[in-house]
Every structure is written in structure tokens, then in C-alpha cells.
Amino acid sequence: MEKELLKEAEKLQDKYVKIRRTLHANAETGFDLPNTKGIVIETLTAMGYAPKIVGKGAVVATLGERKKGKAVLLRADMDGLPIAEKTCKAYACKRGNMHACGHDMHTAMLLMAAELLKGEESRLSRPVVFLFQSAEETLEGAKDVVSSGLLSSYNVGSGVMLHVLTATDLPTGRIVVSSGGVSAPAADYFTVQVTGKACHGSSPQNGVDALSVCARILLSLETLSARELPTVEPFVLTVGKLQSGVASNAIADRAVMQGTLRAFDESVRVFAKKRLKEIAQGTAKTFRAKAEVSFTSGCPALKNDGGMSLTIGKTLQGVFGKDKVFYSADLDGGVKRGVGGSEDFAYIANEVPSVMLALAAGNIQDGYKYPLHHPKTEFDEGVLHIGGCAFAAIALKTQ
């Protein structure tokens, strides 16, 4: 039966390539996804589902509601990024946004799984909840879903998500099942606002240069990983935005710096946030300025359930073959190899046993050289049926 499911998925490949390209051309961000949600709702409705909006913008559909036991939740994120696309694809987004993290791929795969499972409802041993989530990139969507009460109202007992990879050395089509433990670090978005005193650029002694102070804070924050945390502890602090000034011959009285910090260990996360605030405010005070630090959004580390991971791995190996499905611990030798992207699915994984999957969708040797979040990143659409089949197989085969 496993091979039959894969054959059915292959038959749907072309259909969902078209849907993926439509989603890609209409990339939207955050919770504001009217076109994307419209496509998802229209596609689900045509299959016979009755999708609903949950929270601030998630689309939810269910199958096998009369089945006994707790439901398995299958999640795909729908939002893009505020990045101007620079690919030459005919379906490139021209609205200033881009699906540079593959969420259009995820959405198309879960829609395919919904179609595959619709014809297999009698074989389900438990209910299935299809969650199409907004605002993953801002780390707000999954928290909103949990706050909406979805997990309890749909009696969710476990969760699964899938993320595509590109520009890696993994052969396209390979699936990596996260082993038990943390697979994605906690993350926090922060803003540092520095206030000084404006004056003429020719008389700097009459003012307090907010831009200069902000730059010193930025450099001082490097000591967090260099001097205040063990060298073996994975931690990254990134400042991606610094804005200040209105004229080249004027001392700025305001500067704003924004960035993220990521840590696998919760105690490190708490320590880093505390020290970030102390360093910013202390540095600003030294130079007669003031600094306000705020954390706008974030998520905990994503923890995978060990038993569930083993079960899913065996299920997918039965579908695709043992040479196509791996556990992350086997690839990494059981050792963390640096800090990767965070995932707000962690909010769901904190509530119910969950597992994160990764699907290689673009190999460096095959010309996929631009990484996630790059304006020229691309994905191999040939894996859509693999992701759709994986979602469906997990719903059918795992208890």
C-alpha cells in the first residue's frame, strides 16, 4: 500500500506544481495573506473539505472526525518574506515579497496530502488536522494558533511539520527526520533604540551622537559569544538593521538597531537577553545617551519526541526506501553542528509530541547555489509529490 500511495502522489505532481507557482507569484507576509488563504480555501473546498479560519489567519481542515483517538496535526506555513525576488522565473513574485523560504512548497505539499488522504479516509486510524499557518517568519503564527485553543478543541495528540532545504549537499529528494531532542534553536527578535542629542556636524561637542553610540553597542554585543558563553555552546546574535540620521552634516539624536538572537539552551537564551539589555544600556550611559531594549517576538527551542521520531522514520523508510530517509543524529554524528533557523512550530511541540522533517529540494551540485532567504533562491519542484506523500503516509501509518 505504501508504494501505491507514492504512485498516487506522482500522478498529482503536475497539478500541485501549478498551485505552488500560483502561491509563489502571490507571496504575502505575516498574518496578511488574503490571496494565499483564498487559494488554500478554494483548493480544500473543491476536495470536499469545509476549511475554517482559526485565530488571526490560520486555515484549518479536518478528516476522519469520527475516528477514535487523538488527532495528528499536519502543519504547513504559508507566509513569505518582504524580499524583492531576483530570480528569472516566469512565476516570480512582482509585488516586493518572495517565498524565499519555501513556504509555498510546504503549502502545496500539504494540500496534496489532503487530496491523497481524502480518498483514504476509511484507512485512517485517527483524525487528521491540516493546519495552514500564517506568520511563521515573524515567529507569531504558531503561538496564535495555540492561544486560539485549536489543540484542545480538535483533540490534537501529536504534530508533524516539514521544511524544504536548498543549496545543501544533500541529494534532492532525501528526507531527514529529526531525532529526539532539539532540532531548531530558540529565537528572539530585539530592538535597541538609542536617544542622544542632535547638533550641527561641525560642533559635535554640543550633542550626543546616537549613531556612534549605537555602533559601539553593536560591537560590544560581540562579546556575548566571544567572552561570556562557553565556546561549545551554539549561540548566534545577528544585527540585521541599523537606521539613523537624516543628513550627512548633522549629529543624529536617534538610532535604532534590530536583530535576533538564537540559542539551543533555554538558560542561555535567558542569560543572553539579560546581558543584551545590560550591555546596551551600560554602553549608552557611558557616552551620555539612553538605550531602550525591547523584545518583539520569539519562540522556544523546538524539541522532537524520540519515540515518535523513530516511528515516523520507519514509516517513511517503508515508503521511500532506507537509502532515502535518514535520522538527523545519523547525519550529524549525534553532535550539534552550529545554529540553524528557528521554527515557531516549537510552540506546538511544547504542547504535544511532535517531529520536524526536512526535505532536500535543491542540491548545490545541481546548480541550486542560493540559500534560504536569498532573493535568488530556488527550489526543485520535483520533490512536491515526495512531501505530499510523506505527510499522507504519516497520517495513515503512525499511531
N, C-alpha and C positions, 0 to 999 in steps of 0.2 A: 504493500500500500504506500510505503514511503516514496518509492520510485514513481508511482502513479501521480502522487501529489506534485512531484517535481516536473513531470511531463505537463500537467495541467498549468503549472506556473509558467512554463516555457511558452505555452500557447497564448498566454496573456501578455507576454513581453512587449509586443509592439503597441498594444493598447495603452500600457502604462508608461511607455516612453513618451507618447503623445501627451498624456496627462502631466507627466513630470515636466515636459518642456513648457506647457501652458503655465504651470506653477512657477517655473523658473523665470519666465518672461514677465510675471506679475509679482515679483518679490516685494514683500511688505515687512514691516518691522514691529517688534514689541507686541502689544495687545491689539494694535490697529491693523487687522487683517481681513477686511471685508471681502476682497476678491478671492483670497485664498480659502477662507471659510466657505464662501459661496461654492467654489469648485468642489470642496470636500463634501459639503452637504448635498449638492446635486448628484455627485457620483454615488454616495451612500444611498440616497433615496431611490435612485434608479435600480439599485440592487435589491430593494425591498426593506431597507432599514428605516428606522424612524429616529434620525440623529437629533440630539438636543444640545443646546448651549449651556455650559456649566461655568460658573464663576465669571471672570471678566472676558472670557473669549475662547475657552476650550470647546471642542466639538466631541461629543461622546455618542457612541452607538453600542448596542449590546446584542449578544446572540446566545441562545440556549438558556434563557432566563429561567426555564422550568427545571433545568438540571440541578441536581443536588450538589452541595459543597460550596466552597468559597470560589469566587471568580478569579480568573487570571487576567490581569490588566496588561495590554499590549500598547506601548506608547510610541508615538512619533511626534517630533516637534515640527512646527510649521513656519516659524518666523525666519526672515532673512536678516541681513546686516545693512547698515547705512554706508555701503561701499559702492562706488561707481564702477560698474563692471567694465573690464577692458579685454574681454575675450572677443573673438571674431565670429562667435556662433550666431546663426540666424535667429535663434530664440533668446539671445542675450537680453537682459533687462535694461530698459532705457529710461527708467524712472528714478535713477540715482541710488537704488538699492540693489542688492545682489544676494543670491543664495550661494554664498561663498563658503558655507559650512555643510552643505549637502542636505539641508532640511527638506528641500523639495524631493530629494531621493527618498528620504525616510517616509515622507507623507505618501508618495506613490507606492512604496512597498507595503505600507500598512493598508492602504486601500486595496491593493491586490490581495493581501491576506484576507481581508474582509470578504472579497468575492470568492476566493477559494473556499473559505470556511462556510459560506452561505449554503453551498451545496453539500457540505459535510456535517450539517448540524446534528444529525442523528448519531454521529460517531463521537460527539463531544461528551466528555465525562463530567464537565463542569461548565458554568457560564463563562463567557468571554466579554471583556470590556475593551473596546477600541477607543483609545484616548489620543486625540489630535490636539496637541498642546501649543499654546501661544507663549511668547516672551521667554523662551529658553535663554536667548543670548543675553538678556538683562538679568537672568537668574531670578525671575519673579513668577514665571508661569506655573511651575510645579507647586510652589508654596501656595499660590492662589487656589490651585486645584485641591490641595489637601485641606485648606481652610474652608473650602466650599462644602466639605463633608462628603465628597464623592466616594472616598474609600469605604466609609461605613454604609452609606446609602445603597451602594452597589455590592456590598459584602465582598470586597476585594481581599483576597488572601495572599496574592503574590503579584509581582510586577516584572516586566521584561522590556528593555529598550534596546535599540540598535543604532549604531552610529557608523557612517561610512568613513573610510580613510582614503587619502590620495597622496601622491608624491612620497610613498614609502617604498621599502624594498620587499614588502610582502607581495607575492604573486596575486594578481587580480582574482577575486572570487573566493579567496581564503577567508574563513570566519575565525575570529578569536573570541573565545568565551572567557570572560573574566573569572579568574579563580577566586576562591573565598578570600575576603579581605577588601582593602581599599583599592579601587581602580582609578579614581579621579579625585584630585585634591579639593579641599575646601577653598572657597574664594570669597573675597570681599572687595567691592568697589569703594574707593575712597575719594574724597575731595578735600584739598587743603586750600583755604582762602587766606591770603596774606594781605594785611592792610598796613599801609605806610603813610607817607605824606608827599603829596605832589609838589613839584617845583620846577623851575627852569633848568634845563640840562647844563647850563653854564655855571650854575651855582648849586651843586649837589649837597653842599653843607647845610642848605636851608630845608632839605627834605629828608625823607626816609624812603629809599628805593625798594619798593615791594618786589620788583622783578629780581633784583640782586639777592634779596633775602630768600625768595622762593627758590632760586638756583642753588643757594647754599643748603637749603633744606633737602632739595633733591639729591645733592651729592652726599649729604650726611646720612640719608636713608640707606646708602650702600653698605654702611657699617652693620646693618641688621644681619645680613647673611655673611658678611666678611669677618665680623668680630663678635657678634652676640649670639650666634647659633652654632651648634656643632657642624663640622664640615660634612658629616654623613647625613644630616637632616635635610631632606628635599624641601626647598623653600624658594619662592621667586616673588620679587616685588618689581612691578613694572609701572613706570610713569609714562603714559601714552599721550598726555595732553598738557600743555602749559600755555596759558594765554595771559598777555599783559600789554599795557601801553597803547597809546593812540598816535604818538608822534615820535620821530627819531631824536628830537632835541628836547624831550620832556621827561622828567623823572616820573615814573608811574606810581600812583598811590594804591594800586590794587593789582594783585596777580593771583591767578587760580591754576592749581595743578590737580590733575586727576589721574588715577591709576588703579591697579589691582594688586592684591597680594594673594598668594596661594600656598597652602600648606597641607600636608597629609595628616598631621597630628593636631588634634583639637587644642592641646595645651600650647603648641607652637603658634597656632592661629591667635589665641587669646593674648599671648605674650607679644606677638608682632603688632597687633592692633594697639596695645597699650604703649609700646615703645614708639610706634609711629607718631602717636599723639604727643608724647613727651618730647621727642626729637624736634618735631615741627614747632611746637610752642616754645621750647627752650631756645632753639636757634633764632626764632623770630624775636624773642625778648632780648637776646644778646645784641641784636642790631636795631633795637628800638622800634620794632614792628610788633604786630599781633598776628597770630595764626589761629584760625578756627578749623578743626578737623571734623569731618562727618563721614559716616559710612552709609551709603545709599541703598545698597542691596548686596546680597551674598547668598552662599549656600554651604552646608556642611560637606564633609568628605563623603563620597559615595562608597558604601560598604556592600559587598556582594555576599550572598548567602552561600556557604561552601557546599552544602548538600544539594541545593538547587542547581548550583553551577555544574556539579558532576552529572546530574540527571539530564540537564539540557545539553551538555557536551556529548553524552552518549546518544541522545536522541538525534542530534544534528549529524553526528558521525554515521548513524544508520541511514540518513537521507543522502548525504553528500559524499560519504567516504571518510575514512580515518586520516587520509592524506590531505583533506581539505578543511578540517576543523581542528583547532588547537586550543589548549588552555593557556592563558596568559602566563601562568607560572612556568610552564614548559619553555615558552619563548624567552622569558626574562631570566631563566635560571633561578627563579624564586626571589630575585633581588630587584628592588625599585631602580629604575634607570632614569632618574630625573623627573621633573614635574610636567605633567601634561595639562590639557584643558580641563576645566571644571565642568560639572554637569548638575543642573538643578534637579534632575531626577533623584538626586540624593535625598530630597525631602520625602519622596515616595518610598525610597529604600529604607529610610529611617522608621517608616510605619509598618511596612510589610516585607517579608523576604523577597529579595529582588536580585536580578542579574543584568549586567550590561554586556552587550555584544558589540563587536567591531567587525566590519566587513570591508575588506580591501577593494577599493573601487578606482584604482589608478596606480600603476607601478612606474617608478622612475625610469626604468629601462625601456618602458613603452612610450616614453615621452610625457608622462604626467609629472612635470617638474615643479609646479607651483603648489605650495602647501595650502591648508585650510586658511581662510580669512584673507587670502591674497586676491587682488582684483582680476588676476588671470587664472585662478584655479579652475580646474575642470575635473569631471568625474566620468568614469566609464559606465555608461548606461546599461551595458551588457549584464551587470550584476543585479538589476532590478528584480528579476524573477528569483534570484537566489535569496535576496532579503525577504521578498514576499512569501516564498516557500518556507523560509526559516521561521518567520512569525507564525504561519499556519501550523507547521509541524509541532512547534512548542505547545500551541493551544490544544492540539489533538493528542499528543503523545505523553505529555508530562502531567503528573497528578498534583 
